[in-house]
Amino acid sequence: MTALAPSFLQGRWQAGTGDGRPMLDAVTGEEVGRLSTTGLDLAGAAAYARSVGGPALRDLTFHQRASLLKALAGHLREHREELYEVSARTGATLGDSKFDVDGGIGVLAAYASKGKRELPAGSVLVEGEVEPLSKDGSFLGQHVLTSRHGVAVQVNAYNFPVWGPLEKLAPALLAGVPSIVKPATPTAFLTAKLMELVVGSGLLPEGSVQFLAGSVGDLFDHLAEQDLVSFTGSASTAQQLRTHPTLTARAVRFTAEADSLNCSILGPDSGPGTPEFDLYVKALTTEMIVKAGQKCTAIRRAFVPEQHLDAVAEAVIGRLERVTVGNPTNPDVRMGALAGLEQREEVRRSLKSLTDGGRVLFGSSEHVVVTDADAERGAFMSPVLLSADPDSAAVHEVEAFGPVSTLVPYSSTAQVVDLAARGQGSLAGSVVTGDPEFARDVVLGAAPWHGRMLVLDRADATSSTGHGSPMPQLVHGGPGRAGGGEEMGGIRGVTHHMQRTAVQASPDMLTAITGRWVPGSVRTTTNVHPFRKHLEELRLGDTVVGGPRTVTQADVEHFAEFTGDTFYAHMDSEAAAQNPFFGERVAHGYLVVSFAAGLFVDPAPGPVLANFGVDSLRFLTPVKFGDELTITLTAKQITPRDTAAYGEVRWDADVTNAAGDSVARYDVLTLVAKQATS
């Protein structure tokens, strides 16, 4: 009997006790190792995460945490060959392994980039605009997000033992929340190798990541109000975990990504001979054989116009006939083994239910020709293509989690939208068509039942990541049967691990709390122009006031001639008089912004390196000939860059007329040098 695989808990590697559960090589059936959490202090692990890992992560800024993710991605990239080697024992071909390993590393890198670009330099995230709560502006409201003081327990599925843990870990770490990673038994030995590399890198703060090699034991009994659980797996297991007494009593935040009957829809316009037809056939075949069909996003229901059904079946069968099944390390093999013999038996049971309501067009659940391996000792299975009547209950209820898909005919747009919904909630759907109207009707009709929809046509075929590829920038999850949860989704995945709090305060207090200047807060005007200050010298509220400058008719006409913007409201008195918004000729909005820049810019070389943007520009009051303009520019947000010689400064710009009315409001974005580099 092989040794028990160790868990990494409370800062050290330690094994449980007892015989444990075996992990088997999916190709040879040999025992790889055993898992047990018996005797491990799981209450202590949760407490350790909260008391050691949480404070260590919260002491870091968003940008510092993003730098850790970037460094970790680089470290894992250097060791990915080691992960590929172990991955082969899960039944994965090299292509499958790259999908899993490189995909997971890509999630780390994507979150590192988004953390640097989209999150502030501090550790508090301000959400939305300030809400005025009083007429005089002395009482304001603002939503802020702060790190939860708990632990994120991440229960993963067997099909993606690298990508799965990393897609959960990345947003949690960026949010400042420590994690306990729990893999599924069949492929836990690969996740163990991953965690060995993560821990061995020495990059992450102590207590920020722990690894549980085995069952969750009594861990859920020790979770509390600030903790989170993220689960990927079967819908039935998700239901059991969701209703755990401790989770419900303490309102532990729970999200699930469960199995689902994902669909792909071929448009009526996309018959044989069209690029879209070929794309559909290729996508369906790919989703059947990548990871031996063990993808939560794989195509289970292939909806095809009834007039194209035979052609699609013939084309898909033609591709499946060329698929070689066997030892994934053999370069001639295109599809490896399922994750284990238990998984193969589960697929066979599900396939029997499907064949009761349909017929097999290709393949067999019992017989398969295998290359360079033993078909009985390894968890090998032939790809199986079926066809079924649209009203077959099984095709909309039973998922065979393997290389299995069912062709289903449809006769109208309304019918296929209804069929898509019969899956009761899916992670992913796709529409392959060259008809924009059909694409719109299907996507908008099916969207309430899907977490993600791909529209594939000849225009995006070369750049599309495919039906079954979740992207870190977009949500991964779905309603109903798919679990009702969301993972990733860019910064949404980060805020899931944070607490949203409505803060009500005076302007000065709100500025102090959020680290972001708000209108009504103190402004500081000195003899030193803010553009003469380096990043370290700038303070929130530093202000420059420029003006007044009178806008003349000659200014407007010169601007119109110089730019070519001769819109009637600026140049035609009679037409402008009929405009219900103006009643007379007015200045160009962009002329107003240009004049404002001339009033606040300090022209000499200095710490301000560049103006790189204008956000939220709104023209509020028309500017007429003879109006006097004044600009008030105030430092609103200061964002250092750890690895750069400069930082970003966001300025509040308020252009007013002589009556004090705002004619334009916007944010000016600048790059400002640090002192040591000027």
Secondary structure as GFF3:
##gff-version 3
##sequence-region A 1 678
A	DSSP	beta_strand	7	9	.	.	.	ID=ss1
A	DSSP	beta_strand	12	14	.	.	.	ID=ss2
A	DSSP	beta_strand	21	24	.	.	.	ID=ss3
A	DSSP	beta_strand	31	35	.	.	.	ID=ss4
A	DSSP	alpha_helix	42	48	.	.	.	ID=ss5
A	DSSP	pi_helix	49	53	.	.	.	ID=ss6
A	DSSP	alpha_helix	54	58	.	.	.	ID=ss7
A	DSSP	alpha_helix	62	78	.	.	.	ID=ss8
A	DSSP	alpha_helix	80	87	.	.	.	ID=ss9
A	DSSP	three_ten_helix	88	90	.	.	.	ID=ss10
A	DSSP	alpha_helix	94	118	.	.	.	ID=ss11
A	DSSP	beta_strand	125	132	.	.	.	ID=ss12
A	DSSP	beta_strand	140	147	.	.	.	ID=ss13
A	DSSP	beta_strand	152	155	.	.	.	ID=ss14
A	DSSP	alpha_helix	163	175	.	.	.	ID=ss15
A	DSSP	beta_strand	179	182	.	.	.	ID=ss16
A	DSSP	three_ten_helix	185	187	.	.	.	ID=ss17
A	DSSP	alpha_helix	188	200	.	.	.	ID=ss18
A	DSSP	beta_strand	209	211	.	.	.	ID=ss19
A	DSSP	three_ten_helix	219	222	.	.	.	ID=ss20
A	DSSP	beta_strand	228	233	.	.	.	ID=ss21
A	DSSP	alpha_helix	235	242	.	.	.	ID=ss22
A	DSSP	alpha_helix	245	249	.	.	.	ID=ss23
A	DSSP	beta_strand	253	258	.	.	.	ID=ss24
A	DSSP	beta_strand	263	266	.	.	.	ID=ss25
A	DSSP	alpha_helix	275	289	.	.	.	ID=ss26
A	DSSP	three_ten_helix	290	293	.	.	.	ID=ss27
A	DSSP	beta_strand	301	305	.	.	.	ID=ss28
A	DSSP	three_ten_helix	306	308	.	.	.	ID=ss29
A	DSSP	alpha_helix	309	320	.	.	.	ID=ss30
A	DSSP	beta_strand	325	326	.	.	.	ID=ss31
A	DSSP	alpha_helix	341	356	.	.	.	ID=ss32
A	DSSP	beta_strand	358	362	.	.	.	ID=ss33
A	DSSP	beta_strand	370	371	.	.	.	ID=ss34
A	DSSP	beta_strand	384	388	.	.	.	ID=ss35
A	DSSP	three_ten_helix	394	396	.	.	.	ID=ss36
A	DSSP	beta_strand	404	410	.	.	.	ID=ss37
A	DSSP	alpha_helix	413	421	.	.	.	ID=ss38
A	DSSP	beta_strand	426	432	.	.	.	ID=ss39
A	DSSP	alpha_helix	436	446	.	.	.	ID=ss40
A	DSSP	three_ten_helix	447	449	.	.	.	ID=ss41
A	DSSP	beta_strand	450	456	.	.	.	ID=ss42
A	DSSP	beta_strand	475	476	.	.	.	ID=ss43
A	DSSP	three_ten_helix	480	482	.	.	.	ID=ss44
A	DSSP	beta_strand	487	488	.	.	.	ID=ss45
A	DSSP	alpha_helix	491	495	.	.	.	ID=ss46
A	DSSP	beta_strand	498	505	.	.	.	ID=ss47
A	DSSP	alpha_helix	507	514	.	.	.	ID=ss48
A	DSSP	three_ten_helix	530	532	.	.	.	ID=ss49
A	DSSP	three_ten_helix	535	537	.	.	.	ID=ss50
A	DSSP	beta_strand	543	550	.	.	.	ID=ss51
A	DSSP	alpha_helix	553	563	.	.	.	ID=ss52
A	DSSP	alpha_helix	568	571	.	.	.	ID=ss53
A	DSSP	alpha_helix	573	577	.	.	.	ID=ss54
A	DSSP	alpha_helix	589	600	.	.	.	ID=ss55
A	DSSP	beta_strand	608	619	.	.	.	ID=ss56
A	DSSP	beta_strand	628	640	.	.	.	ID=ss57
A	DSSP	beta_strand	646	656	.	.	.	ID=ss58
A	DSSP	beta_strand	662	673	.	.	.	ID=ss59
A	DSSP	three_ten_helix	675	677	.	.	.	ID=ss60
###
